[in-house]
């Protein structure tokens, strides 16, 4: 391995596709630890010479971890989210933070629509009923999307793509966020509880982090009502898990579609056992196209940084 490669030590703390790993190993000295930092990294990792860290929004990187990497120059989040990266601490240390905005937005929006359809039409419980020989007794009517009311929590890239897809189903749209957008479809609701009360389906598509922790709580779910469904394709922290379990147990809502959950990959038995809860393993943003786009954004950010060029996907702190 050349001196140039040895001088560019990169620590990856998340699982990465093989093609991404191959590309990184071609240009960098890669230390691959897909299970994260843990209690401690192996002694084989040369912490003193690590100049770049690859992480994501869920795994993040804390200030104490940054302090253990004296040569650290750049933190790259694989994907759009970076909520658990201490961006303020990175700025204080002169460390640039990058991400891949929009790289997986279309795939996440597709996944959200799939969960909405599957919940409304009962794909999972009806398949189980047919397998159990209950064809004739399982043909009750189910709600559909056409003409229903959809509330979107967060009108960023993903929220807008969900809204675009929803218009194809003639859904009535409403949304909640920090502020209204003049060019956004649907009605803006400053009060999330009011949005939930005006919705048959509520999709969570906002950023994670401290500002949105348990934004969707028991009061919001109660407002959604016994015929309402909630779908979360953002971060598990946004939806209060215990409040969701309680709402389902008391039939306060009809069901839920979850691609993310608090304390994942651990999933409470109450959710696993509920017939009208669909759970996917945090894969809403994973498709061949999105992974290629995320890889390209990552490689571009590293290349630009080490070439002392402007970094297109740098997170702006001001």
C-alpha positions as CSV (number, residue, x, y, z in Angstrom):
1,X,0.0,0.0,0.0
2,X,1.3,3.4,-0.9
3,X,2.3,6.2,1.5
4,X,-0.5,8.2,0.1
5,X,-3.1,5.6,1.1
6,X,-1.4,5.1,4.5
7,X,-1.8,8.9,5.1
8,X,-5.5,8.8,4.6
9,X,-6.9,6.6,7.4
10,X,-10.7,6.3,7.3
11,X,-12.7,4.7,10.1
12,X,-16.1,3.3,9.1
13,X,-18.6,2.8,12.0
14,X,-21.5,1.5,9.9
15,X,-22.3,-1.4,7.6
16,X,-21.5,-0.4,4.0
17,X,-22.3,-2.1,0.6
18,X,-19.4,-4.1,-0.9
19,X,-19.1,-1.7,-3.8
20,X,-18.6,1.2,-1.4
21,X,-16.0,-0.7,0.6
22,X,-14.1,-1.6,-2.5
23,X,-14.1,2.0,-3.7
24,X,-12.9,3.2,-0.2
25,X,-10.1,0.6,0.0
26,X,-8.9,1.6,-3.4
27,X,-8.0,5.1,-2.3
28,X,-7.8,5.0,1.5
29,X,-6.6,2.9,4.4
30,X,-9.9,1.7,5.6
31,X,-10.7,0.5,9.2
32,X,-14.1,-1.2,8.9
33,X,-16.1,-1.6,12.1
34,X,-19.7,-1.9,11.0
35,X,-21.0,-2.5,14.5
36,X,-20.0,0.9,15.6
37,X,-17.7,2.3,18.3
38,X,-19.0,0.0,21.1
39,X,-17.2,0.0,24.4
40,X,-13.9,0.4,22.6
41,X,-12.4,-0.1,19.2
42,X,-9.8,-2.8,18.6
43,X,-6.2,-2.0,19.3
44,X,-5.5,-2.5,15.5
45,X,-7.3,0.8,14.8
46,X,-4.7,3.6,14.6
47,X,-6.8,6.2,16.3
48,X,-4.0,8.8,16.2
49,X,-4.0,8.8,12.4
50,X,-7.7,8.5,11.6
51,X,-8.5,11.5,9.4
52,X,-12.0,10.6,8.3
53,X,-15.0,8.9,10.0
54,X,-17.9,7.4,8.1
55,X,-21.1,7.1,10.1
56,X,-24.8,7.8,9.7
57,X,-27.6,9.7,11.5
58,X,-28.4,6.8,13.9
59,X,-24.9,5.9,14.9
60,X,-23.5,9.5,14.9
61,X,-20.3,10.6,16.5
62,X,-20.0,12.3,19.9
63,X,-17.5,14.9,21.1
64,X,-15.7,12.4,23.3
65,X,-15.2,10.1,20.3
66,X,-13.9,13.1,18.3
67,X,-11.5,13.8,21.1
68,X,-10.1,10.3,20.8
69,X,-9.2,11.0,17.2
70,X,-6.7,13.9,17.3
71,X,-6.1,13.8,13.5
72,X,-9.8,13.8,12.6
73,X,-10.6,16.3,9.8
74,X,-13.9,15.1,8.3
75,X,-17.1,13.2,9.4
76,X,-19.2,11.9,6.6
77,X,-22.8,10.7,7.2
78,X,-23.8,8.0,4.7
79,X,-27.3,9.3,3.9
80,X,-29.2,12.5,4.5
81,X,-29.4,12.3,8.3
82,X,-26.7,13.4,10.7
83,X,-28.8,14.0,13.9
84,X,-26.5,12.1,16.3
85,X,-23.3,13.7,15.0
86,X,-22.3,16.5,17.3
87,X,-22.1,19.2,14.6
88,X,-21.4,22.0,17.1
89,X,-18.5,20.1,18.6
90,X,-17.1,19.3,15.2
91,X,-17.2,23.0,14.2
92,X,-15.4,23.9,17.4
93,X,-12.6,21.4,16.5
94,X,-12.5,22.5,12.9
95,X,-13.9,19.2,11.6
96,X,-16.1,19.3,8.5
97,X,-19.3,17.3,8.5
98,X,-20.9,16.1,5.3
99,X,-24.0,14.1,4.3
100,X,-25.9,13.0,1.2
101,X,-29.0,15.2,1.0
102,X,-31.8,13.8,-1.2
103,X,-29.8,10.7,-2.2
104,X,-32.5,8.3,-0.9
105,X,-35.5,10.6,-0.7
106,X,-37.4,9.0,-3.6
107,X,-36.9,5.5,-2.2
108,X,-38.1,6.5,1.2
109,X,-41.2,8.2,-0.3
110,X,-42.0,5.0,-2.3
111,X,-41.6,3.0,0.9
112,X,-44.0,5.2,2.8
113,X,-46.6,4.9,0.1
114,X,-46.2,1.1,0.2
115,X,-46.8,1.0,3.9
116,X,-49.9,3.2,3.6
117,X,-51.4,0.9,1.0
118,X,-50.4,-2.2,2.9
119,X,-52.0,-0.9,6.1
120,X,-55.2,0.3,4.5
121,X,-55.8,-2.8,2.4
122,X,-54.6,-5.2,5.1
123,X,-52.1,-7.0,3.0
124,X,-50.2,-8.7,5.9
125,X,-53.2,-9.9,8.0
126,X,-55.2,-10.9,5.0
127,X,-52.3,-13.0,3.6
128,X,-52.0,-14.7,7.0
129,X,-55.8,-15.3,7.0
130,X,-55.7,-17.0,3.6
131,X,-52.7,-19.1,4.7
132,X,-54.8,-20.2,7.7
133,X,-57.7,-21.2,5.5
134,X,-59.9,-18.3,6.3
135,X,-60.6,-17.1,2.8
136,X,-64.4,-16.8,3.1
137,X,-64.4,-15.2,6.5
138,X,-61.7,-12.6,5.7
139,X,-63.4,-10.6,2.9
140,X,-64.7,-7.6,4.9
141,X,-64.3,-4.2,3.4
142,X,-61.0,-2.3,4.0
143,X,-60.3,1.4,3.8
144,X,-58.5,2.7,0.7
145,X,-56.3,5.7,0.0
146,X,-58.4,7.3,-2.7
147,X,-60.2,10.3,-1.3
148,X,-58.7,9.9,2.2
149,X,-56.9,12.6,4.2
150,X,-53.1,12.4,4.6
151,X,-51.1,14.4,7.1
152,X,-47.4,14.7,6.6
153,X,-45.1,15.6,9.4
154,X,-42.2,17.4,7.8
155,X,-42.3,19.0,4.3
156,X,-38.7,18.6,3.3
157,X,-37.4,16.6,0.3
158,X,-39.1,13.3,1.5
159,X,-42.3,15.0,2.6
160,X,-42.7,16.7,-0.8
161,X,-42.1,13.5,-2.7
162,X,-44.7,11.7,-0.5
163,X,-47.1,14.6,-1.3
164,X,-46.5,14.2,-5.0
165,X,-47.2,10.5,-4.9
166,X,-50.3,11.1,-2.7
167,X,-51.8,13.4,-5.2
168,X,-52.0,10.5,-7.6
169,X,-54.4,8.9,-5.1
170,X,-56.5,12.0,-4.8
171,X,-55.6,12.3,-1.2
172,X,-56.4,15.5,0.7
173,X,-53.1,16.8,2.0
174,X,-52.1,18.6,5.1
175,X,-48.7,19.1,6.7
176,X,-46.9,20.2,9.8
177,X,-43.4,21.7,10.1
178,X,-41.5,24.5,11.6
179,X,-43.0,26.9,9.1
180,X,-45.4,26.9,6.1
181,X,-44.0,26.8,2.6
182,X,-45.7,28.8,-0.1
183,X,-45.0,26.2,-2.8
184,X,-45.9,23.2,-0.8
185,X,-49.1,21.3,-1.6
186,X,-51.8,21.0,0.9
187,X,-52.8,23.0,4.0
188,X,-50.3,23.9,6.7
189,X,-51.1,23.1,10.3
190,X,-49.0,24.9,12.9
191,X,-50.5,22.6,15.5
192,X,-49.7,18.9,15.0
193,X,-52.6,17.7,17.0
194,X,-55.0,19.6,14.7
195,X,-53.3,18.0,11.7
196,X,-53.7,14.5,13.3
197,X,-57.4,15.2,13.9
198,X,-57.8,16.2,10.3
199,X,-56.1,13.1,8.9
200,X,-56.9,9.4,8.2
201,X,-53.2,8.6,7.7
202,X,-50.3,10.4,9.4
203,X,-46.8,10.0,7.9
204,X,-43.7,11.0,9.8
205,X,-41.0,12.3,7.5
206,X,-39.2,15.0,9.5
207,X,-35.7,15.1,10.8
208,X,-34.7,13.3,13.9
209,X,-32.7,14.7,16.9
210,X,-33.5,16.3,20.2
211,X,-35.9,18.9,18.6
212,X,-38.3,16.3,17.4
213,X,-38.0,13.6,20.1
214,X,-41.5,12.2,20.8
215,X,-43.0,14.9,18.6
216,X,-45.7,12.3,17.9
217,X,-46.9,11.4,21.3
218,X,-50.0,10.0,22.9
219,X,-52.0,13.2,22.4
220,X,-51.3,13.2,18.7
221,X,-52.2,9.5,18.4
222,X,-55.5,10.1,20.3
223,X,-56.3,12.9,17.8
224,X,-55.6,10.6,14.9
225,X,-58.4,8.5,16.1
226,X,-59.5,4.8,16.1
227,X,-59.7,4.7,12.3
228,X,-56.3,6.3,11.7
229,X,-53.0,4.9,10.8
230,X,-49.5,6.3,11.5
231,X,-46.4,5.6,9.4
232,X,-42.9,6.4,10.4
233,X,-40.1,6.6,7.8
234,X,-38.0,9.2,9.6
235,X,-36.3,8.3,12.9
236,X,-37.6,6.1,15.7
237,X,-37.1,8.9,18.3
238,X,-39.9,11.0,16.7
239,X,-42.6,8.6,17.6
240,X,-43.1,7.7,21.3
241,X,-43.0,3.9,21.3
242,X,-44.8,3.4,24.6
243,X,-47.5,5.9,23.6
244,X,-47.9,3.9,20.3
245,X,-48.2,0.6,22.2
246,X,-50.8,2.1,24.5
247,X,-52.8,3.6,21.6
248,X,-52.8,0.2,19.8
249,X,-53.8,-1.7,23.0
250,X,-56.8,0.6,23.6
251,X,-57.8,0.7,19.9
252,X,-57.1,4.4,19.9
253,X,-55.7,4.1,16.4
254,X,-56.2,1.4,13.8
255,X,-52.6,0.5,13.0
256,X,-49.0,1.5,12.3
257,X,-46.3,1.1,9.7
258,X,-42.8,1.4,11.1
259,X,-39.5,1.4,9.2
260,X,-37.7,2.9,12.2
261,X,-38.2,2.4,16.0
262,X,-36.7,3.6,19.2
263,X,-34.0,1.2,20.5
264,X,-33.8,-0.6,17.1
265,X,-33.2,-3.3,16.3
266,X,-35.0,-4.3,19.5
267,X,-38.8,-4.3,18.9
268,X,-41.3,-4.6,21.7
269,X,-43.3,-7.9,21.5
270,X,-46.6,-5.9,21.7
271,X,-45.8,-4.4,18.3
272,X,-44.6,-7.6,16.8
273,X,-47.8,-9.4,17.8
274,X,-50.2,-6.8,16.6
275,X,-51.9,-7.8,13.3
276,X,-52.2,-4.2,12.1
277,X,-48.6,-3.2,12.7
278,X,-46.1,-3.5,9.8
279,X,-42.4,-3.3,10.6
280,X,-39.5,-3.2,8.2
281,X,-35.9,-3.2,9.4
282,X,-34.9,0.5,8.7
283,X,-34.6,-0.1,4.9
284,X,-36.9,2.6,3.5
285,X,-33.9,4.4,2.0
286,X,-32.2,1.3,0.7
287,X,-32.4,0.6,-3.0
288,X,-29.7,0.0,-5.6
289,X,-30.2,3.6,-6.9
290,X,-30.1,5.2,-3.5
291,X,-27.1,3.3,-2.3
292,X,-25.2,4.3,-5.5
293,X,-26.2,8.0,-4.9
294,X,-25.1,7.8,-1.3
295,X,-21.8,6.2,-2.3
296,X,-21.1,8.8,-4.9
297,X,-21.8,11.7,-2.4
298,X,-19.5,10.1,0.2
299,X,-16.7,9.5,-2.2
300,X,-17.1,13.0,-3.7
301,X,-17.0,14.6,-0.2
302,X,-13.8,12.7,0.8
303,X,-12.1,13.4,-2.5
304,X,-13.0,17.1,-2.3
305,X,-11.8,17.4,1.2
306,X,-8.4,15.7,0.7
307,X,-7.9,17.8,-2.5
308,X,-8.7,21.0,-0.5
309,X,-11.6,21.8,-2.8
310,X,-15.0,23.2,-1.8
311,X,-17.2,20.4,-0.4
312,X,-20.6,20.3,-2.1
313,X,-22.4,18.3,0.6
314,X,-20.9,20.0,3.7
315,X,-23.3,20.6,6.5
316,X,-23.7,24.3,7.1
317,X,-23.5,25.3,10.8
318,X,-24.5,28.9,10.4
